Amino acid sequence: MGAAQSLVVTGAAELQMQLDHPSPEMIRSRANEVFGNADKAQTWLNRPRRIFNSRSPEQIIESGDAEMMREVLKALIAIEFGTFS
């Protein structure tokens, strides 16, 4: 990690709050943190995913479906912590 990048550590309480109250801004911010830059994050957000029934995370965000937005956050958290299978 370069000196220009800062390490963002999210505690368990913050993660739980994000999962309890998902928002478009939170998901996009988390994607930027997980992928390290906005371009990579946007690529991930825009691509349809089988885990979301061939919908893109961005489509889910735009739908406002809180339960599905929670699933997007869970996927990002799994990617961040290396537990995505």
Residue frames relative to the residue before (quaternion, step in Angstrom):
aa qw qx qy qz dx dy dz
M 1.0000 0.0000 0.0000 0.0000 0.00 0.00 0.00
G 0.4328 -0.7304 0.4738 0.2339 3.56 -0.80 1.03
A 0.6501 -0.5345 0.3786 0.3850 3.54 -1.26 0.41
A 0.6422 0.5418 -0.3278 0.4320 3.58 1.12 -0.59
Q 0.6624 0.4744 -0.3124 0.4884 3.58 1.19 -0.45
S 0.2366 -0.7529 0.5916 0.1647 3.54 -1.05 0.72
L 0.4281 -0.6840 0.5323 0.2559 3.52 -1.10 0.75
V 0.1420 -0.7794 0.6073 0.0603 3.55 -0.77 1.06
V 0.0867 -0.7882 0.6090 0.0206 3.54 -0.66 1.12
T 0.1563 -0.7887 0.5916 0.0598 3.53 -0.74 1.10
G 0.3554 -0.7579 0.5133 0.1893 3.54 -0.73 1.09
A 0.7083 -0.4697 0.3287 0.4119 3.53 -1.33 0.30
A 0.6532 0.5163 -0.3231 0.4498 3.60 0.94 -0.82
E 0.6529 0.5057 -0.3084 0.4722 3.58 1.00 -0.82
L 0.6378 0.5179 -0.3272 0.4667 3.59 0.97 -0.83
Q 0.6588 0.5073 -0.3140 0.4582 3.57 0.93 -0.85
M 0.6300 0.5269 -0.3286 0.4664 3.58 1.01 -0.80
Q 0.6497 0.5140 -0.3159 0.4625 3.58 0.97 -0.84
L 0.6740 0.4852 -0.2936 0.4733 3.58 0.98 -0.82
D 0.6565 0.5151 -0.3073 0.4575 3.59 1.05 -0.74
H 0.8055 0.1428 -0.0313 0.5743 3.57 1.07 -0.77
P 0.0177 -0.8377 0.5459 -0.0008 3.61 0.53 1.13
S 0.0221 -0.7813 0.6238 0.0085 3.55 -1.09 0.74
P 0.6427 -0.5245 0.3804 0.4088 3.59 -1.17 0.44
E 0.6596 0.5171 -0.3132 0.4466 3.59 0.90 -0.90
M 0.6533 0.5233 -0.3063 0.4534 3.56 0.98 -0.88
I 0.6618 0.5040 -0.3070 0.4623 3.58 0.94 -0.89
R 0.6699 0.4869 -0.3064 0.4694 3.59 0.88 -0.87
S 0.6355 0.5221 -0.3195 0.4707 3.58 1.01 -0.78
R 0.6493 0.5078 -0.3082 0.4750 3.58 0.94 -0.90
A 0.6387 0.5228 -0.3287 0.4591 3.61 0.95 -0.83
N 0.6388 0.5163 -0.3235 0.4698 3.60 0.97 -0.82
E 0.6566 0.5035 -0.3083 0.4695 3.60 0.96 -0.83
V 0.6854 0.5045 -0.2850 0.4411 3.57 0.86 -0.99
F 0.7848 0.3458 -0.1750 0.4837 3.58 0.85 -0.96
G 0.5336 -0.6963 0.3628 0.3145 3.58 1.27 -0.02
N 0.8038 -0.0133 -0.0268 0.5942 3.60 1.19 -0.25
A 0.6671 -0.5519 0.3434 0.3639 3.53 -1.24 0.56
D 0.6381 0.5426 -0.3436 0.4247 3.62 0.96 -0.74
K 0.6753 0.4720 -0.2909 0.4864 3.59 0.90 -0.91
A 0.6347 0.5300 -0.3264 0.4580 3.56 0.99 -0.83
Q 0.6771 0.4942 -0.2971 0.4571 3.58 0.88 -0.92
T 0.6030 0.5464 -0.3541 0.4609 3.58 1.07 -0.69
W 0.6689 0.4861 -0.2976 0.4772 3.59 0.91 -0.91
L 0.6774 0.5128 -0.2921 0.4392 3.58 0.89 -0.94
N 0.7287 0.4633 -0.2412 0.4429 3.61 1.01 -0.76
R 0.6430 0.5450 -0.3258 0.4282 3.59 1.18 -0.42
P 0.4685 -0.6624 0.4991 0.3042 3.63 -0.84 0.92
R 0.1656 -0.7949 0.5825 0.0371 3.55 -1.04 0.91
R 0.5220 -0.6408 0.4641 0.3186 3.57 -0.96 0.86
I 0.6432 0.5467 -0.3349 0.4187 3.59 0.96 -0.78
F 0.7206 0.3528 -0.2256 0.5526 3.58 1.28 -0.33
N 0.5726 -0.6227 0.3599 0.3935 3.57 1.12 0.74
S 0.6777 -0.5336 0.2553 0.4368 3.53 0.97 1.03
R 0.4913 0.5887 -0.4681 0.4393 3.57 1.16 0.59
S 0.4524 -0.6524 0.5207 0.3141 3.55 -1.17 0.49
P 0.6128 -0.5296 0.4178 0.4116 3.59 -1.15 0.42
E 0.6245 0.5426 -0.3439 0.4441 3.60 1.03 -0.73
Q 0.6276 0.5201 -0.3401 0.4691 3.61 1.00 -0.72
I 0.6429 0.5136 -0.3157 0.4724 3.56 1.03 -0.79
I 0.6258 0.5306 -0.3326 0.4650 3.57 0.95 -0.86
E 0.6998 0.4821 -0.2696 0.4531 3.56 0.85 -1.00
S 0.6122 0.5638 -0.3496 0.4302 3.60 1.15 -0.53
G 0.3521 -0.7572 0.4810 0.2669 3.57 1.14 -0.60
D 0.4213 0.7045 -0.4617 0.3362 3.60 1.29 0.16
A 0.3471 -0.7910 0.4665 0.1904 3.58 -0.18 1.32
E 0.6469 0.5247 -0.3310 0.4435 3.60 0.95 -0.79
M 0.6870 0.4555 -0.2823 0.4907 3.59 0.94 -0.84
M 0.6049 0.5319 -0.3607 0.4702 3.61 1.06 -0.66
R 0.6002 0.5486 -0.3457 0.4683 3.59 1.09 -0.69
E 0.6458 0.5168 -0.3160 0.4648 3.60 1.02 -0.80
V 0.6156 0.5275 -0.3415 0.4756 3.60 1.06 -0.71
L 0.6535 0.5030 -0.3125 0.4714 3.59 0.93 -0.86
K 0.6355 0.5257 -0.3319 0.4578 3.59 0.96 -0.82
A 0.6432 0.5131 -0.3229 0.4678 3.58 0.99 -0.80
L 0.6551 0.5026 -0.3147 0.4682 3.61 0.94 -0.84
I 0.6440 0.5102 -0.3229 0.4698 3.59 0.98 -0.80
A 0.6423 0.5187 -0.3198 0.4649 3.58 1.00 -0.82
I 0.6367 0.5068 -0.3223 0.4837 3.59 1.00 -0.80
E 0.6550 0.5365 -0.3111 0.4318 3.57 0.88 -0.97
F 0.7788 0.3385 -0.1689 0.5003 3.58 0.90 -0.91
G 0.5266 -0.6870 0.3838 0.3217 3.57 1.28 0.25
T 0.5474 0.6240 -0.3971 0.3915 3.59 1.14 0.49
F 0.4119 0.7107 -0.4727 0.3192 3.58 1.25 0.27
S 0.0627 -0.8134 0.5778 0.0246 3.58 -0.80 0.97
